[in-house]
């Protein structure tokens, strides 16, 4: 299909993140990159970075723009922008705010596409490589541009292409732009501590018997002649003659026993003596005769 080229008139293109055509324009430090030099050598009108447009598309983008020529919209003098290369200047995305600069404002709607996971910048860009993630009808003009808050697909990370289509409603034109971006990988969630396995259910252990606290020693002095009271029995000391002499009480008791035994022996001797005395025979009486004495 033959594509009509219209006289150059400045209209608009993405500037944040910037399109390939804008980064290859005069005054941009990226214009000296290898892909930009190749595109300019192939005839890129670098001063017309905002004029990649086709008339009378009316939403039939895939039918009018062939695969492999999406960045140039199939316009021959912009063909250098279709060069497959990983050397195209890339913008590291730091926010979700996009700006499309309007050098000549128009009414219209915007459609945003992102390359799918697995995209390779070394391969020509195709419609099948793109997934639409945002559509904005008739946004307001703010400070000479159109501003957007975008939300990229969550499964995108690394190098990708944002493809922007601006379809005018007050003119028959539609504008196309390729923007090379680097999307940061989502932050990894903080590691959660592994949950402990549930403990096996066991019957509750029997409570140990309550122990009675030891009675505190009494500070009161015991009355004379009495033993101090105590809840804890004291061991009875065992006397040992080999280790210590008998106590005074023991000696007194032993003396009393000896004296008692001596008294009993003496008493027994006296009683035996008396018995013997009592049993001894007395004097024999002399018989007397009556009458006159003999002669």
C-alpha positions in Angstrom: 0.0 0.0 0.0 1.4 3.4 -0.9 1.6 5.8 2.0 1.1 9.5 1.5 3.6 11.9 2.9 2.3 15.3 3.8 4.2 18.6 4.0 6.2 18.9 7.3 4.2 20.6 10.0 5.3 20.3 13.7 2.7 18.8 15.9 4.0 16.6 18.8 5.8 13.6 20.2 6.7 12.1 23.6 9.4 13.9 25.5 9.3 12.2 28.9 10.2 9.5 28.4 11.5 10.7 25.0 10.9 9.1 21.7 13.7 7.9 19.4 13.0 10.8 17.0 13.3 13.4 19.8 16.6 11.8 21.2 18.1 12.0 17.7 17.1 15.7 17.2 19.7 18.5 17.2 21.0 19.6 20.6 20.3 16.3 22.3 23.5 14.5 23.6 22.0 11.2 22.5 22.0 12.4 18.8 25.6 11.2 18.6 24.7 7.6 19.4 25.3 5.0 16.8 21.6 4.3 15.9 20.9 8.0 15.6 23.9 8.6 13.3 22.7 5.7 11.2 19.2 7.0 11.0 20.3 10.5 10.1 22.7 9.1 7.4 19.7 7.2 6.0 17.8 10.5 5.6 16.1 11.1 9.0 14.8 14.7 9.1 16.0 15.1 12.7 14.6 18.6 13.0 11.1 17.2 12.4 11.0 14.8 15.4 7.3 15.7 16.0 5.9 15.0 12.6 5.7 11.2 12.2 2.0 11.1 11.0 -0.3 9.5 8.6 -3.6 11.0 7.3 -7.0 9.2 7.3 -6.1 6.2 9.4 -9.3 6.4 11.4 -8.2 3.7 13.9 -7.0 1.2 11.3 -3.4 1.4 12.6 -2.4 -2.3 11.9 -3.8 -2.1 8.4 -1.9 1.1 7.6 1.4 0.6 9.4 3.2 -2.7 8.4 5.1 -4.9 10.8 8.8 -3.9 11.1 8.0 -0.3 10.3 6.0 0.8 13.4 8.5 3.4 14.5 8.6 5.2 11.1 4.8 4.6 10.5 6.0 3.3 7.1 7.2 6.8 6.1 10.4 6.3 4.1 12.4 9.2 5.4 11.9 8.0 9.0 12.8 4.4 8.1 16.1 4.8 10.1 14.0 4.7 13.3 13.0 1.1 12.6 16.6 -0.1 12.8 16.6 -3.2 15.2 19.3 -2.5 17.8 20.0 -2.7 21.5 22.0 0.5 21.2 19.1 2.9 21.0 19.3 5.5 23.8 17.1 4.2 26.6 15.3 6.1 29.4 15.2 4.5 32.8 11.7 4.9 34.1 11.7 6.6 37.5 8.0 7.6 37.7 4.7 6.8 36.1 4.3 10.4 34.8 4.5 10.6 31.0 4.6 13.9 29.0 3.7 14.3 25.3 4.8 17.6 24.0 2.4 19.4 21.7 4.2 21.8 19.4 0.8 22.4 17.7 -2.1 21.2 20.0 -4.9 19.1 18.6 -8.0 17.5 20.0 -7.8 13.7 20.1 -7.2 10.5 22.0 -4.1 8.6 23.0 -3.4 4.9 23.1 -0.3 3.5 24.8 1.2 0.1 24.1 4.1 -1.8 25.7 6.1 -4.7 24.3 5.3 -8.1 25.7 7.6 -10.1 27.9 10.4 -11.6 25.9 10.8 -8.7 23.6 14.1 -8.4 21.9 15.4 -5.0 20.6 17.5 -6.9 18.0 14.3 -8.0 16.2 12.0 -5.7 14.0 9.0 -4.4 16.0 5.7 -6.0 15.1 2.1 -5.4 16.2 2.1 -8.9 17.8 4.9 -7.7 20.1 2.6 -5.0 21.6 0.0 -5.0 24.3 -2.2 -1.9 24.9 -2.3 -0.8 28.5 -3.8 2.6 28.5 -6.3 4.7 26.5 -7.0 8.4 27.2 -9.6 10.3 25.3 -9.2 14.1 24.8 -6.8 14.9 27.7 -6.4 18.6 28.6 -3.3 20.6 27.5 -1.1 21.5 30.4 2.0 23.8 30.0 2.2 23.0 26.3 1.9 19.3 26.6 -0.4 16.4 27.6 0.4 14.7 30.9 -0.5 11.2 31.9 -0.3 9.0 34.9 0.3 5.5 33.6 0.4 2.1 35.2 2.6 -0.3 33.2 1.8 -4.0 33.2 3.2 -5.6 36.4 5.0 -8.4 34.5 7.3 -6.0 32.6 10.9 -5.5 33.6 14.1 -4.7 31.7 14.3 -3.1 28.3 11.0 -2.5 26.4 9.4 -0.2 23.9 6.5 2.1 24.7 4.5 2.7 21.5 2.3 5.8 21.4 -0.5 6.5 19.0 -2.2 10.0 19.0 -5.3 10.0 16.9 -6.6 13.5 16.2 -10.3 14.4 16.0 -9.9 17.9 14.7 -7.6 16.8 11.9 -7.5 13.5 9.8 -4.0 12.8 11.1 -2.6 10.1 13.5 0.9 10.3 15.0 3.2 7.4 15.9 6.2 7.2 18.2 8.6 4.6 19.6 10.2 5.2 23.0 12.9 2.9 24.4 12.6 2.4 28.2 14.1 0.3 30.9 11.6 -0.8 33.5 12.9 -1.6 37.0 12.1 -5.0 38.3 9.6 -5.0 41.1 11.0 -5.0 44.6 11.2 -8.5 46.1 8.9 -8.9 49.1 10.6 -9.1 52.4 11.4 -12.6 53.5 8.9 -13.8 56.1 10.1 -16.1 58.9 9.0 -19.7 58.3 6.0 -20.6 60.3 6.8 -23.1 63.1 5.0 -26.5 62.6 2.0 -26.9 65.0 3.0 -28.5 68.2 1.5 -32.0 68.9 -1.4 -31.9 71.2 -0.6 -33.4 74.6 -2.7 -33.7 77.7 -1.8 -31.1 80.2 0.9 -32.2 82.7 -0.3 -32.7 86.2 0.7 -29.9 88.5 3.4 -30.9 91.0 2.4 -31.2 94.6 2.7 -27.9 96.4 5.7 -27.9 98.7 5.4 -26.3 102.1 8.0 -23.6 102.5 10.5 -24.2 105.2 9.6 -22.4 108.4 11.9 -19.5 109.0 14.0 -20.0 112.1 12.5 -18.4 115.2 14.4 -15.4 116.6 12.7 -15.8 120.1 14.9 -17.3 122.8 13.5 -20.4 124.5 12.6 -20.3 128.2 15.2 -21.8 130.5 14.9 -25.6 130.8 12.8 -26.0 127.6 13.8 -27.0 124.2 13.3 -24.6 121.3 10.3 -25.5 119.1 11.1 -26.3 115.5 9.2 -27.7 112.6 12.3 -29.6 111.5 13.4 -32.5 113.8 17.0 -32.3 114.8 19.2 -35.3 114.7 19.9 -37.0 118.1 23.6 -36.9 118.9 25.1 -40.4 119.6 27.7 -40.4 122.3 31.0 -42.2 121.5 33.4 -43.0 124.3 36.2 -43.3 121.8 35.5 -39.8 120.7 34.4 -37.8 123.8 34.1 -38.4 127.6 30.7 -39.1 129.2 28.8 -36.0 130.1 28.4 -34.9 133.7 24.8 -36.1 133.9 25.9 -39.6 132.8 28.6 -39.7 135.4 26.2 -38.7 138.2 23.7 -41.3 137.1 26.3 -44.1 137.0 27.5 -43.1 140.6 24.0 -43.2 141.9 23.5 -46.7 140.4 26.8 -47.9 142.0 25.8 -46.4 145.3 22.4 -48.1 145.2 24.0 -51.4 144.4 26.4 -51.0 147.3 23.6 -50.1 149.7 21.7 -53.2 148.6 24.7 -55.4 149.1 25.3 -54.0 152.6 21.6 -54.4 153.5 21.7 -58.0 152.3 24.8 -58.7 154.4 23.2 -57.2 157.5 20.1 -59.3 157.1 22.1 -62.4 156.6 24.1 -61.7 159.7 21.0 -61.2 161.8 19.5 -64.4 160.5 22.5 -66.3 161.5 22.5 -64.7 165.0 18.8 -65.5 165.5 19.2 -69.1 164.5 22.2 -69.8 167.0 21.1 -72.1 170.1 20.9 -70.5 173.5 22.4 -71.8 176.9 21.0 -75.2 178.3 19.0 -74.5 181.5 20.3 -76.5 184.6 17.5 -78.5 186.2 16.9 -77.6 189.9 15.6 -80.0 192.6 13.3 -79.1 195.3 13.8 -80.3 198.9 16.5 -79.9 201.3 19.9 -79.5 200.1 22.0 -82.6 200.0 24.4 -83.0 202.3 
